Amino acid sequence: MKILLAVDGSQYTHKMLNYVVSHPTLFDPNHEYVVFHSPLALPPHAKSAVGSNVVREYHEEESAKVLQPALAKLAQSGLRARSDWRPGPAAEAIAAYAAEGKFDLLLMGSHGHGSLARLVMGSVANTVLSHCKVPVLLIR
């Protein structure tokens, strides 16, 4: 099974990862795991001011802060995973990545960073559920 783990570094990401590592009969080393993060995209005027290389380095550094602890948590339990990231609106990026990667299952926390954004635009989880054609398991 090909499993996508969407992470943002929040307490709900940690709960989701704890769920995965504490259920070895469901999530064993025979599955393929990808840990995915979608950092906030920089505004266009900022991108043009600093250049594409600086923007890419910034996104890589910000993503590594979230991805590396998640990969380490999985590795401690014997689960190997690769990681990837894509900047943009998180919900759309997660749903698109899940579809493009032909994943069998998407796991994510039911909440995450972005309380203000959730008030304005709705939760990332709700948007993923409405856009994603891959089965989604939300961990609360």
BALOBA-1460 file (C-alpha; in Angstrom, 3 decimals):
// residues 140
<rec num="1" residu="m" x="0.000" y="0.000" z="0.000"/>
<rec num="2" residu="k" x="1.225" y="3.497" z="-0.837"/>
<rec num="3" residu="i" x="0.529" y="5.844" z="2.097"/>
<rec num="4" residu="l" x="0.848" y="9.630" z="2.166"/>
<rec num="5" residu="l" x="1.384" y="11.313" z="5.535"/>
<rec num="6" residu="a" x="0.603" y="15.045" z="5.386"/>
<rec num="7" residu="v" x="2.473" y="16.939" z="8.098"/>
<rec num="8" residu="d" x="2.685" y="20.521" z="9.303"/>
<rec num="9" residu="g" x="4.550" y="20.137" z="12.600"/>
<rec num="10" residu="s" x="1.491" y="20.806" z="14.769"/>
<rec num="11" residu="q" x="0.405" y="18.750" z="17.769"/>
<rec num="12" residu="y" x="-2.070" y="16.985" z="15.472"/>
<rec num="13" residu="t" x="0.793" y="15.938" z="13.203"/>
<rec num="14" residu="h" x="2.456" y="14.413" z="16.261"/>
<rec num="15" residu="k" x="-0.780" y="12.639" z="17.184"/>
<rec num="16" residu="m" x="-1.087" y="11.264" z="13.664"/>
<rec num="17" residu="l" x="2.509" y="10.005" z="13.685"/>
<rec num="18" residu="n" x="1.977" y="8.457" z="17.129"/>
<rec num="19" residu="y" x="-1.094" y="6.694" z="15.751"/>
<rec num="20" residu="v" x="0.899" y="5.288" z="12.843"/>
<rec num="21" residu="v" x="3.788" y="4.000" z="14.965"/>
<rec num="22" residu="s" x="1.482" y="2.587" z="17.661"/>
<rec num="23" residu="h" x="-0.522" y="0.483" z="15.175"/>
<rec num="24" residu="p" x="2.093" y="-1.815" z="13.611"/>
<rec num="25" residu="t" x="-0.522" y="-4.257" z="12.344"/>
<rec num="26" residu="l" x="-1.989" y="-1.503" z="10.170"/>
<rec num="27" residu="f" x="1.197" y="0.381" z="9.338"/>
<rec num="28" residu="d" x="4.037" y="-2.052" z="8.815"/>
<rec num="29" residu="p" x="7.358" y="-1.733" z="6.980"/>
<rec num="30" residu="n" x="5.931" y="-3.411" z="3.881"/>
<rec num="31" residu="h" x="4.028" y="-0.256" z="2.937"/>
<rec num="32" residu="e" x="5.500" y="2.644" z="1.000"/>
<rec num="33" residu="y" x="5.403" y="5.871" z="3.012"/>
<rec num="34" residu="v" x="5.815" y="9.452" z="1.841"/>
<rec num="35" residu="v" x="5.840" y="12.323" z="4.331"/>
<rec num="36" residu="f" x="4.597" y="15.495" z="2.645"/>
<rec num="37" residu="h" x="4.643" y="19.134" z="3.718"/>
<rec num="38" residu="s" x="3.245" y="22.203" z="2.010"/>
<rec num="39" residu="p" x="4.969" y="25.374" z="3.238"/>
<rec num="40" residu="l" x="3.234" y="28.683" z="2.727"/>
<rec num="41" residu="a" x="4.134" y="30.147" z="-0.625"/>
<rec num="42" residu="l" x="5.792" y="33.529" z="-0.536"/>
<rec num="43" residu="p" x="3.848" y="36.410" z="-2.066"/>
<rec num="44" residu="p" x="4.766" y="37.152" z="-5.703"/>
<rec num="45" residu="h" x="6.355" y="40.512" z="-4.865"/>
<rec num="46" residu="a" x="8.638" y="38.834" z="-2.308"/>
<rec num="47" residu="k" x="9.599" y="36.131" z="-4.818"/>
<rec num="48" residu="s" x="10.567" y="38.696" z="-7.415"/>
<rec num="49" residu="a" x="12.546" y="40.727" z="-4.880"/>
<rec num="50" residu="v" x="14.746" y="37.870" z="-3.644"/>
<rec num="51" residu="g" x="14.888" y="35.553" z="-6.664"/>
<rec num="52" residu="s" x="13.845" y="31.980" z="-7.295"/>
<rec num="53" residu="n" x="16.963" y="30.353" z="-5.778"/>
<rec num="54" residu="v" x="16.472" y="32.132" z="-2.458"/>
<rec num="55" residu="v" x="12.774" y="31.230" z="-2.468"/>
<rec num="56" residu="r" x="13.537" y="27.560" z="-3.121"/>
<rec num="57" residu="e" x="16.166" y="27.482" z="-0.368"/>
<rec num="58" residu="y" x="13.713" y="29.116" z="2.030"/>
<rec num="59" residu="h" x="10.997" y="26.554" z="1.247"/>
<rec num="60" residu="e" x="13.492" y="23.686" z="1.572"/>
<rec num="61" residu="e" x="14.681" y="24.941" z="4.967"/>
<rec num="62" residu="e" x="11.155" y="25.498" z="6.271"/>
<rec num="63" residu="s" x="10.030" y="22.090" z="5.025"/>
<rec num="64" residu="a" x="13.040" y="20.351" z="6.567"/>
<rec num="65" residu="k" x="12.053" y="21.733" z="9.985"/>
<rec num="66" residu="v" x="8.771" y="19.809" z="9.682"/>
<rec num="67" residu="l" x="9.822" y="16.795" z="7.623"/>
<rec num="68" residu="q" x="12.988" y="15.727" z="9.461"/>
<rec num="69" residu="p" x="11.330" y="15.146" z="12.875"/>
<rec num="70" residu="a" x="8.511" y="13.208" z="11.192"/>
<rec num="71" residu="l" x="10.967" y="11.008" z="9.285"/>
<rec num="72" residu="a" x="12.950" y="10.420" z="12.494"/>
<rec num="73" residu="k" x="9.802" y="9.407" z="14.398"/>
<rec num="74" residu="l" x="8.914" y="6.862" z="11.722"/>
<rec num="75" residu="a" x="12.484" y="5.557" z="11.514"/>
<rec num="76" residu="q" x="12.563" y="4.959" z="15.278"/>
<rec num="77" residu="s" x="9.692" y="2.529" z="14.749"/>
<rec num="78" residu="g" x="11.300" y="0.804" z="11.801"/>
<rec num="79" residu="l" x="9.247" y="2.561" z="9.122"/>
<rec num="80" residu="r" x="11.220" y="3.925" z="6.189"/>
<rec num="81" residu="a" x="9.760" y="6.898" z="4.399"/>
<rec num="82" residu="r" x="10.800" y="9.425" z="1.846"/>
<rec num="83" residu="s" x="9.765" y="13.032" z="1.990"/>
<rec num="84" residu="d" x="8.603" y="15.691" z="-0.402"/>
<rec num="85" residu="w" x="7.220" y="19.200" z="-0.282"/>
<rec num="86" residu="r" x="5.332" y="21.595" z="-2.476"/>
<rec num="87" residu="p" x="4.617" y="25.235" z="-1.605"/>
<rec num="88" residu="g" x="1.149" y="26.639" z="-1.940"/>
<rec num="89" residu="p" x="-2.218" y="26.488" z="-0.285"/>
<rec num="90" residu="a" x="-1.815" y="23.373" z="1.872"/>
<rec num="91" residu="a" x="-5.163" y="21.713" z="1.177"/>
<rec num="92" residu="e" x="-4.917" y="21.992" z="-2.583"/>
<rec num="93" residu="a" x="-1.264" y="20.922" z="-2.582"/>
<rec num="94" residu="i" x="-2.016" y="17.851" z="-0.432"/>
<rec num="95" residu="a" x="-5.004" y="16.757" z="-2.521"/>
<rec num="96" residu="a" x="-3.117" y="17.268" z="-5.798"/>
<rec num="97" residu="y" x="-0.026" y="15.433" z="-4.550"/>
<rec num="98" residu="a" x="-2.156" y="12.503" z="-3.337"/>
<rec num="99" residu="a" x="-3.849" y="12.212" z="-6.722"/>
<rec num="100" residu="e" x="-0.685" y="12.649" z="-8.798"/>
<rec num="101" residu="g" x="1.197" y="10.104" z="-6.682"/>
<rec num="102" residu="k" x="-1.631" y="7.556" z="-6.940"/>
<rec num="103" residu="f" x="-1.638" y="6.977" z="-3.203"/>
<rec num="104" residu="d" x="-3.904" y="4.372" z="-1.644"/>
<rec num="105" residu="l" x="-4.391" y="6.290" z="1.611"/>
<rec num="106" residu="l" x="-3.791" y="9.773" z="2.992"/>
<rec num="107" residu="l" x="-3.307" y="10.322" z="6.727"/>
<rec num="108" residu="m" x="-3.346" y="13.716" z="8.355"/>
<rec num="109" residu="g" x="-4.184" y="15.409" z="11.619"/>
<rec num="110" residu="s" x="-7.660" y="16.823" z="11.954"/>
<rec num="111" residu="h" x="-6.272" y="20.256" z="12.802"/>
<rec num="112" residu="g" x="-2.999" y="22.010" z="12.274"/>
<rec num="113" residu="h" x="-1.307" y="25.348" z="12.215"/>
<rec num="114" residu="g" x="-3.345" y="28.162" z="10.820"/>
<rec num="115" residu="s" x="-6.169" y="29.049" z="13.205"/>
<rec num="116" residu="l" x="-6.569" y="32.479" z="11.608"/>
<rec num="117" residu="a" x="-6.584" y="31.007" z="8.110"/>
<rec num="118" residu="r" x="-9.166" y="28.442" z="9.222"/>
<rec num="119" residu="l" x="-11.457" y="31.242" z="10.406"/>
<rec num="120" residu="v" x="-11.180" y="32.973" z="7.060"/>
<rec num="121" residu="m" x="-11.009" y="30.060" z="4.603"/>
<rec num="122" residu="g" x="-12.094" y="26.910" z="6.422"/>
<rec num="123" residu="s" x="-9.927" y="24.099" z="7.683"/>
<rec num="124" residu="v" x="-7.279" y="22.381" z="5.625"/>
<rec num="125" residu="a" x="-8.764" y="19.006" z="6.567"/>
<rec num="126" residu="n" x="-12.226" y="19.996" z="5.323"/>
<rec num="127" residu="t" x="-10.818" y="21.282" z="2.061"/>
<rec num="128" residu="v" x="-8.691" y="18.160" z="1.547"/>
<rec num="129" residu="l" x="-11.750" y="15.994" z="2.165"/>
<rec num="130" residu="s" x="-13.738" y="17.914" z="-0.413"/>
<rec num="131" residu="h" x="-10.986" y="17.864" z="-3.078"/>
<rec num="132" residu="c" x="-9.238" y="14.549" z="-2.519"/>
<rec num="133" residu="k" x="-10.202" y="11.417" z="-4.433"/>
<rec num="134" residu="v" x="-7.894" y="9.284" z="-2.271"/>
<rec num="135" residu="p" x="-9.300" y="7.776" z="0.962"/>
<rec num="136" residu="v" x="-8.422" y="10.036" z="3.903"/>
<rec num="137" residu="l" x="-7.897" y="9.016" z="7.515"/>
<rec num="138" residu="l" x="-8.062" y="11.992" z="9.868"/>
<rec num="139" residu="i" x="-6.423" y="11.563" z="13.252"/>
<rec num="140" residu="r" x="-7.778" y="13.683" z="16.046"/>
